[in-house]
Amino acid sequence: MVIETTSQNAAPGRRKRKKDFYDGVKEIEERYAIGKPIRDKVPRESHGLWEPPSDRKDPVDILIESNEGRIPQLVPIRHGRQDLKRE
């Protein structure tokens, strides 16, 4: 997989670059072999056991706080763009 940044999706001041995420690991068997020892240490079943820290801020509160200083009429549009259910 090669990703190329262009002027449309690159951050300002960044130059074009290419990166191959599978560089040096070409065959699927090799990728499975690399992942196997990692899965032995951290099994997939354990991924669902994560608990957020007790002092973690509520994500909705963070979103509401981020609206400070914004034009009030545009806030609903911003929230609409962040909605996962939109099509």
HUDANOR-V205180 format. One record per backbone hydrogen bond with DSSP energy under -0.5 kcal/mol. CO is the residue of the C=O (numbers start at 1). NH is the residue of the N-H. If there is no record, write none. Layout:
BEGIN
[[CO/NH] [CO/NH]]
END
This chain:
BEGIN
[[1/21] [3/5] [3/19] [6/10] [11/14] [17/5] [19/3] [19/21] [20/23] [22/25] [27/31] [28/32] [29/33] [30/34] [31/35] [32/36] [33/37] [34/38] [35/39] [36/40] [37/41] [38/42] [43/46] [44/47] [45/48] [46/49] [47/50] [53/56] [58/62] [59/63] [60/64] [61/65] [62/66] [64/67] [65/68] [67/70] [70/72] [71/74] [71/75] [72/75] [72/76] [74/78] [75/79] [76/80] [77/81] [78/82] [79/83] [80/83] [83/86]]
END
